[in-house]
């Protein structure tokens, strides 16, 4: 089964069982190890997405952040190292 490409340049194939997943790979969205069901690049370039990551919304309204929706981006909109206003931790 082929899917829309979720921003990837090649078509993606839906893998439904572990026998179809021939390599250990990380999800290109969340970075965690991929398990089925997942999407795999039809051109075998190493692009994988968990099915749940592929279907996650790109915009989220959250009660802790009422001013505007949170947007999922490929690259952070801030330099490396920032301070979280919610938990108070500094991230590198």
C-alpha positions, 0 to 999 in steps of 0.5 A: 500500500502506498501513502502520501509522502508526508513531506518526503520527496519519494513515495512511502510504503505502509509496512504492516508486520515485522516481517516487512521491516528488514532493518533496524531504523529510527523514525524520521519524525520522533527519532525512536526505533521504528516498529510496525505499522510504519511507513518506509521510503519506496526508494529505500533512502532510509526515511521511516515514520511510525504510522502514529507519527505520520498521522500526528497533527502538525498543529496542536492547541494546548491548555498550558499555551493558550496564546496560539497553537503549537506548530510542529516544525522540522527545525526548532525556531530557536538557537541551541540551548533554551529555557523552558517557561513551563518546567524551568529546565535549560535544554542544550 
